[in-house]
Amino acid sequence: MKPSSKRPPSTPTPIQNEITPTLHEQIRRRAFELFEQRGREEGHELDDWLQAEEELTQQGTKMTAA
């Protein structure tokens, strides 16, 4: 019999961009700005949150890399 070449499962890497209370507040404010820019049209809360989160986490990554 041939020995198994299975590798043990890799351990998950820690999340690099954890959402701190400060970042959470910044995302909340930016999402609200997006909501207002749309004319306070409801039904896009998740879209606004995800856009704000992406904008702010990318901004933080760029600042860290510099």
Secondary structure as UniProt FT lines:
FT   HELIX           21..37
FT   TURN            38..39
FT   HELIX           45..65
//
